[in-house]
Amino acid sequence: MAEAATGFLEQLKSCIVWSWTYLWTVWFFIVLFLVYILRVPLKINDNLSTVNEGVPPSEYVQYP
């Protein structure tokens, strides 16, 4: 009887570990999907291009 309980607990433990691993993967893909869907409302491309426009080329930067 004790072996059956130990086996059940080990199986339950491995199931929990397995599920958390895949939950993190699902969460990651959901975040990627939301960024892809919301890229237009968030204007991600415009924000990145604005940041790059403010950086002068290296030949114009004068070092002391």
Jmol script that loads the backbone (N, CA, C; Angstrom):
load data "model"
ATOM      1  N   MET A   1       0.817  -1.196   0.000  1.00  0.00           N
ATOM      2  CA  MET A   1       0.000   0.000   0.000  1.00  0.00           C
ATOM      3  C   MET A   1       0.863   1.263   0.000  1.00  0.00           C
ATOM      4  N   ALA A   2       1.965   1.221   0.765  1.00  0.00           N
ATOM      5  CA  ALA A   2       2.837   2.390   0.835  1.00  0.00           C
ATOM      6  C   ALA A   2       3.507   2.653  -0.508  1.00  0.00           C
ATOM      7  N   GLU A   3       3.836   1.556  -1.235  1.00  0.00           N
ATOM      8  CA  GLU A   3       4.475   1.751  -2.540  1.00  0.00           C
ATOM      9  C   GLU A   3       3.519   2.422  -3.519  1.00  0.00           C
ATOM     10  N   ALA A   4       2.246   2.085  -3.428  1.00  0.00           N
ATOM     11  CA  ALA A   4       1.259   2.681  -4.331  1.00  0.00           C
ATOM     12  C   ALA A   4       1.113   4.176  -4.065  1.00  0.00           C
ATOM     13  N   ALA A   5       1.126   4.556  -2.795  1.00  0.00           N
ATOM     14  CA  ALA A   5       1.010   5.975  -2.450  1.00  0.00           C
ATOM     15  C   ALA A   5       2.247   6.734  -2.899  1.00  0.00           C
ATOM     16  N   THR A   6       3.423   6.131  -2.723  1.00  0.00           N
ATOM     17  CA  THR A   6       4.662   6.773  -3.150  1.00  0.00           C
ATOM     18  C   THR A   6       4.686   6.929  -4.662  1.00  0.00           C
ATOM     19  N   GLY A   7       4.266   5.901  -5.372  1.00  0.00           N
ATOM     20  CA  GLY A   7       4.218   5.975  -6.831  1.00  0.00           C
ATOM     21  C   GLY A   7       3.248   7.036  -7.316  1.00  0.00           C
ATOM     22  N   PHE A   8       2.109   7.140  -6.635  1.00  0.00           N
ATOM     23  CA  PHE A   8       1.125   8.157  -7.011  1.00  0.00           C
ATOM     24  C   PHE A   8       1.681   9.554  -6.789  1.00  0.00           C
ATOM     25  N   LEU A   9       2.365   9.758  -5.646  1.00  0.00           N
ATOM     26  CA  LEU A   9       2.934  11.077  -5.365  1.00  0.00           C
ATOM     27  C   LEU A   9       4.020  11.441  -6.369  1.00  0.00           C
ATOM     28  N   GLU A  10       4.845  10.470  -6.740  1.00  0.00           N
ATOM     29  CA  GLU A  10       5.881  10.731  -7.744  1.00  0.00           C
ATOM     30  C   GLU A  10       5.258  11.072  -9.098  1.00  0.00           C
ATOM     31  N   GLN A  11       4.203  10.362  -9.445  1.00  0.00           N
ATOM     32  CA  GLN A  11       3.524  10.634 -10.718  1.00  0.00           C
ATOM     33  C   GLN A  11       2.872  12.019 -10.687  1.00  0.00           C
ATOM     34  N   LEU A  12       2.266  12.370  -9.568  1.00  0.00           N
ATOM     35  CA  LEU A  12       1.655  13.685  -9.421  1.00  0.00           C
ATOM     36  C   LEU A  12       2.709  14.785  -9.503  1.00  0.00           C
ATOM     37  N   LYS A  13       3.838  14.562  -8.851  1.00  0.00           N
ATOM     38  CA  LYS A  13       4.928  15.538  -8.869  1.00  0.00           C
ATOM     39  C   LYS A  13       5.452  15.744 -10.286  1.00  0.00           C
ATOM     40  N   SER A  14       5.666  14.665 -11.026  1.00  0.00           N
ATOM     41  CA  SER A  14       6.170  14.796 -12.399  1.00  0.00           C
ATOM     42  C   SER A  14       5.145  15.481 -13.294  1.00  0.00           C
ATOM     43  N   CYS A  15       3.867  15.246 -13.049  1.00  0.00           N
ATOM     44  CA  CYS A  15       2.813  15.899 -13.832  1.00  0.00           C
ATOM     45  C   CYS A  15       2.808  17.407 -13.579  1.00  0.00           C
ATOM     46  N   ILE A  16       2.984  17.810 -12.328  1.00  0.00           N
ATOM     47  CA  ILE A  16       3.016  19.236 -11.987  1.00  0.00           C
ATOM     48  C   ILE A  16       4.226  19.912 -12.622  1.00  0.00           C
ATOM     49  N   VAL A  17       5.389  19.272 -12.538  1.00  0.00           N
ATOM     50  CA  VAL A  17       6.597  19.836 -13.148  1.00  0.00           C
ATOM     51  C   VAL A  17       6.415  19.964 -14.654  1.00  0.00           C
ATOM     52  N   TRP A  18       5.857  18.949 -15.283  1.00  0.00           N
ATOM     53  CA  TRP A  18       5.629  18.962 -16.724  1.00  0.00           C
ATOM     54  C   TRP A  18       4.674  20.083 -17.116  1.00  0.00           C
ATOM     55  N   SER A  19       3.596  20.258 -16.341  1.00  0.00           N
ATOM     56  CA  SER A  19       2.604  21.277 -16.692  1.00  0.00           C
ATOM     57  C   SER A  19       3.179  22.680 -16.551  1.00  0.00           C
ATOM     58  N   TRP A  20       3.994  22.935 -15.521  1.00  0.00           N
ATOM     59  CA  TRP A  20       4.574  24.267 -15.364  1.00  0.00           C
ATOM     60  C   TRP A  20       5.532  24.586 -16.491  1.00  0.00           C
ATOM     61  N   THR A  21       6.268  23.594 -16.956  1.00  0.00           N
ATOM     62  CA  THR A  21       7.183  23.822 -18.074  1.00  0.00           C
ATOM     63  C   THR A  21       6.411  24.293 -19.298  1.00  0.00           C
ATOM     64  N   TYR A  22       5.322  23.636 -19.606  1.00  0.00           N
ATOM     65  CA  TYR A  22       4.563  24.008 -20.792  1.00  0.00           C
ATOM     66  C   TYR A  22       3.725  25.259 -20.578  1.00  0.00           C
ATOM     67  N   LEU A  23       3.350  25.562 -19.341  1.00  0.00           N
ATOM     68  CA  LEU A  23       2.645  26.815 -19.092  1.00  0.00           C
ATOM     69  C   LEU A  23       3.538  28.014 -19.383  1.00  0.00           C
ATOM     70  N   TRP A  24       4.825  27.940 -19.031  1.00  0.00           N
ATOM     71  CA  TRP A  24       5.750  29.022 -19.360  1.00  0.00           C
ATOM     72  C   TRP A  24       5.890  29.184 -20.867  1.00  0.00           C
ATOM     73  N   THR A  25       5.920  28.085 -21.594  1.00  0.00           N
ATOM     74  CA  THR A  25       6.016  28.143 -23.049  1.00  0.00           C
ATOM     75  C   THR A  25       4.769  28.788 -23.645  1.00  0.00           C
ATOM     76  N   VAL A  26       3.602  28.389 -23.164  1.00  0.00           N
ATOM     77  CA  VAL A  26       2.349  28.972 -23.653  1.00  0.00           C
ATOM     78  C   VAL A  26       2.303  30.465 -23.347  1.00  0.00           C
ATOM     79  N   TRP A  27       2.715  30.853 -22.147  1.00  0.00           N
ATOM     80  CA  TRP A  27       2.739  32.264 -21.768  1.00  0.00           C
ATOM     81  C   TRP A  27       3.648  33.061 -22.698  1.00  0.00           C
ATOM     82  N   PHE A  28       4.812  32.528 -23.025  1.00  0.00           N
ATOM     83  CA  PHE A  28       5.761  33.206 -23.906  1.00  0.00           C
ATOM     84  C   PHE A  28       5.142  33.445 -25.281  1.00  0.00           C
ATOM     85  N   PHE A  29       4.486  32.435 -25.836  1.00  0.00           N
ATOM     86  CA  PHE A  29       3.880  32.592 -27.157  1.00  0.00           C
ATOM     87  C   PHE A  29       2.677  33.536 -27.122  1.00  0.00           C
ATOM     88  N   ILE A  30       1.956  33.566 -26.020  1.00  0.00           N
ATOM     89  CA  ILE A  30       0.851  34.523 -25.894  1.00  0.00           C
ATOM     90  C   ILE A  30       1.382  35.950 -25.892  1.00  0.00           C
ATOM     91  N   VAL A  31       2.475  36.199 -25.187  1.00  0.00           N
ATOM     92  CA  VAL A  31       3.072  37.532 -25.163  1.00  0.00           C
ATOM     93  C   VAL A  31       3.554  37.919 -26.552  1.00  0.00           C
ATOM     94  N   LEU A  32       4.225  37.004 -27.258  1.00  0.00           N
ATOM     95  CA  LEU A  32       4.661  37.305 -28.622  1.00  0.00           C
ATOM     96  C   LEU A  32       3.476  37.620 -29.529  1.00  0.00           C
ATOM     97  N   PHE A  33       2.411  36.854 -29.397  1.00  0.00           N
ATOM     98  CA  PHE A  33       1.215  37.073 -30.204  1.00  0.00           C
ATOM     99  C   PHE A  33       0.604  38.444 -29.910  1.00  0.00           C
ATOM    100  N   LEU A  34       0.522  38.819 -28.637  1.00  0.00           N
ATOM    101  CA  LEU A  34      -0.051  40.117 -28.284  1.00  0.00           C
ATOM    102  C   LEU A  34       0.802  41.270 -28.792  1.00  0.00           C
ATOM    103  N   VAL A  35       2.108  41.142 -28.724  1.00  0.00           N
ATOM    104  CA  VAL A  35       2.979  42.187 -29.269  1.00  0.00           C
ATOM    105  C   VAL A  35       2.776  42.301 -30.772  1.00  0.00           C
ATOM    106  N   TYR A  36       2.634  41.173 -31.448  1.00  0.00           N
ATOM    107  CA  TYR A  36       2.396  41.186 -32.891  1.00  0.00           C
ATOM    108  C   TYR A  36       1.054  41.843 -33.218  1.00  0.00           C
ATOM    109  N   ILE A  37       0.017  41.498 -32.482  1.00  0.00           N
ATOM    110  CA  ILE A  37      -1.312  42.059 -32.733  1.00  0.00           C
ATOM    111  C   ILE A  37      -1.360  43.551 -32.387  1.00  0.00           C
ATOM    112  N   LEU A  38      -0.701  43.941 -31.302  1.00  0.00           N
ATOM    113  CA  LEU A  38      -0.780  45.322 -30.824  1.00  0.00           C
ATOM    114  C   LEU A  38       0.326  46.219 -31.365  1.00  0.00           C
ATOM    115  N   ARG A  39       1.098  45.742 -32.332  1.00  0.00           N
ATOM    116  CA  ARG A  39       2.201  46.557 -32.836  1.00  0.00           C
ATOM    117  C   ARG A  39       1.703  47.829 -33.506  1.00  0.00           C
ATOM    118  N   VAL A  40       0.556  47.798 -34.150  1.00  0.00           N
ATOM    119  CA  VAL A  40       0.011  48.997 -34.789  1.00  0.00           C
ATOM    120  C   VAL A  40      -0.544  49.960 -33.742  1.00  0.00           C
ATOM    121  N   PRO A  41      -1.402  49.527 -32.811  1.00  0.00           N
ATOM    122  CA  PRO A  41      -1.881  50.483 -31.801  1.00  0.00           C
ATOM    123  C   PRO A  41      -0.761  51.034 -30.912  1.00  0.00           C
ATOM    124  N   LEU A  42       0.246  50.230 -30.639  1.00  0.00           N
ATOM    125  CA  LEU A  42       1.346  50.697 -29.793  1.00  0.00           C
ATOM    126  C   LEU A  42       2.383  51.484 -30.579  1.00  0.00           C
ATOM    127  N   LYS A  43       2.308  51.443 -31.911  1.00  0.00           N
ATOM    128  CA  LYS A  43       3.233  52.149 -32.811  1.00  0.00           C
ATOM    129  C   LYS A  43       4.681  51.793 -32.492  1.00  0.00           C
ATOM    130  N   ILE A  44       4.951  50.505 -32.396  1.00  0.00           N
ATOM    131  CA  ILE A  44       6.291  50.044 -32.043  1.00  0.00           C
ATOM    132  C   ILE A  44       7.299  50.450 -33.116  1.00  0.00           C
ATOM    133  N   ASN A  45       6.948  50.306 -34.391  1.00  0.00           N
ATOM    134  CA  ASN A  45       7.876  50.672 -35.462  1.00  0.00           C
ATOM    135  C   ASN A  45       8.173  52.164 -35.448  1.00  0.00           C
ATOM    136  N   ASP A  46       7.165  53.009 -35.219  1.00  0.00           N
ATOM    137  CA  ASP A  46       7.379  54.453 -35.165  1.00  0.00           C
ATOM    138  C   ASP A  46       8.276  54.830 -33.990  1.00  0.00           C
ATOM    139  N   ASN A  47       8.061  54.203 -32.848  1.00  0.00           N
ATOM    140  CA  ASN A  47       8.881  54.505 -31.676  1.00  0.00           C
ATOM    141  C   ASN A  47      10.334  54.111 -31.901  1.00  0.00           C
ATOM    142  N   LEU A  48      10.571  52.958 -32.529  1.00  0.00           N
ATOM    143  CA  LEU A  48      11.944  52.531 -32.785  1.00  0.00           C
ATOM    144  C   LEU A  48      12.622  53.431 -33.807  1.00  0.00           C
ATOM    145  N   SER A  49      11.906  53.868 -34.826  1.00  0.00           N
ATOM    146  CA  SER A  49      12.510  54.749 -35.823  1.00  0.00           C
ATOM    147  C   SER A  49      12.799  56.120 -35.223  1.00  0.00           C
ATOM    148  N   THR A  50      11.968  56.599 -34.311  1.00  0.00           N
ATOM    149  CA  THR A  50      12.210  57.878 -33.647  1.00  0.00           C
ATOM    150  C   THR A  50      13.473  57.807 -32.796  1.00  0.00           C
ATOM    151  N   VAL A  51      13.671  56.709 -32.126  1.00  0.00           N
ATOM    152  CA  VAL A  51      14.880  56.542 -31.309  1.00  0.00           C
ATOM    153  C   VAL A  51      16.110  56.543 -32.197  1.00  0.00           C
ATOM    154  N   ASN A  52      16.048  55.863 -33.330  1.00  0.00           N
ATOM    155  CA  ASN A  52      17.203  55.790 -34.222  1.00  0.00           C
ATOM    156  C   ASN A  52      17.484  57.114 -34.916  1.00  0.00           C
ATOM    157  N   GLU A  53      16.483  57.949 -35.139  1.00  0.00           N
ATOM    158  CA  GLU A  53      16.703  59.249 -35.770  1.00  0.00           C
ATOM    159  C   GLU A  53      17.467  60.191 -34.850  1.00  0.00           C
ATOM    160  N   GLY A  54      17.333  60.031 -33.562  1.00  0.00           N
ATOM    161  CA  GLY A  54      17.993  60.917 -32.622  1.00  0.00           C
ATOM    162  C   GLY A  54      19.461  60.616 -32.417  1.00  0.00           C
ATOM    163  N   VAL A  55      19.952  59.501 -32.929  1.00  0.00           N
ATOM    164  CA  VAL A  55      21.347  59.115 -32.745  1.00  0.00           C
ATOM    165  C   VAL A  55      22.154  59.632 -33.930  1.00  0.00           C
ATOM    166  N   PRO A  56      23.143  60.505 -33.685  1.00  0.00           N
ATOM    167  CA  PRO A  56      23.938  61.023 -34.806  1.00  0.00           C
ATOM    168  C   PRO A  56      24.906  59.964 -35.324  1.00  0.00           C
ATOM    169  N   PRO A  57      25.258  60.041 -36.595  1.00  0.00           N
ATOM    170  CA  PRO A  57      26.254  59.108 -37.129  1.00  0.00           C
ATOM    171  C   PRO A  57      27.585  59.282 -36.410  1.00  0.00           C
ATOM    172  N   SER A  58      28.379  58.254 -36.394  1.00  0.00           N
ATOM    173  CA  SER A  58      29.625  58.282 -35.622  1.00  0.00           C
ATOM    174  C   SER A  58      30.625  59.289 -36.171  1.00  0.00           C
ATOM    175  N   GLU A  59      30.563  59.636 -37.473  1.00  0.00           N
ATOM    176  CA  GLU A  59      31.542  60.594 -37.997  1.00  0.00           C
ATOM    177  C   GLU A  59      31.261  62.018 -37.524  1.00  0.00           C
ATOM    178  N   TYR A  60      30.033  62.295 -37.042  1.00  0.00           N
ATOM    179  CA  TYR A  60      29.715  63.622 -36.535  1.00  0.00           C
ATOM    180  C   TYR A  60      30.003  63.773 -35.051  1.00  0.00           C
ATOM    181  N   VAL A  61      30.245  62.695 -34.377  1.00  0.00           N
ATOM    182  CA  VAL A  61      30.513  62.752 -32.945  1.00  0.00           C
ATOM    183  C   VAL A  61      31.968  63.119 -32.743  1.00  0.00           C
ATOM    184  N   GLN A  62      32.202  64.183 -31.972  1.00  0.00           N
ATOM    185  CA  GLN A  62      33.573  64.627 -31.719  1.00  0.00           C
ATOM    186  C   GLN A  62      33.979  64.195 -30.316  1.00  0.00           C
ATOM    187  N   TYR A  63      35.095  63.528 -30.255  1.00  0.00           N
ATOM    188  CA  TYR A  63      35.621  63.087 -28.970  1.00  0.00           C
ATOM    189  C   TYR A  63      36.704  64.054 -28.526  1.00  0.00           C
ATOM    190  N   PRO A  64      36.759  64.358 -27.253  1.00  0.00           N
ATOM    191  CA  PRO A  64      37.781  65.310 -26.754  1.00  0.00           C
ATOM    192  C   PRO A  64      39.180  64.764 -26.840  1.00  0.00           C
TER     193      PRO A  64
END
end "model"
wireframe off; spacefill off
backbone 0.3
color backbone group
